[in-house]
């Protein structure tokens, strides 16, 4: 981090004026990070995008792959938790739904209830992420916390 050219106070390279003495700082060209897809997205928005029902896994994979959120444990937690919710959705869709379709002729089936629960959890987690809360779901949240802690 550079220092003010007049008083020596720490300044951000993008600052035009010193926050302490107000003197104009030399302009340094900072090249935009063209390799980072999420350069203009806030951590809050990235966390919310990870919970979009049935499509959030794409955002979660991008968040985990980009360098911008590599050190942001909260965003990584939301990305992993979104991925694990999507994995639960896939288990219901590919494993449970065919079984219950053949076994049950009742109006409400277990697979349909589980689908609604997962959709409700996605919406609930979008709200929690919008409030910048790292709410940990049972079982899935513990896995997400462990995954987010790893590098």
Secondary structure, 3 states (H helix, E strand, C coil): CCECCCCCCECCCCCCECCCCCCECCCCCCCCCCCCCCCCCCHHHHHHHCCCCCCHHHHHHHHHHCCCCCCCHHHHHHHHHHHHHHHHHHHHHHHHHHHHHHHCCCCCCHHHHHHHHHHHHHHHHHHHHHCCCCCCCCCHHHHHHHHHHCC
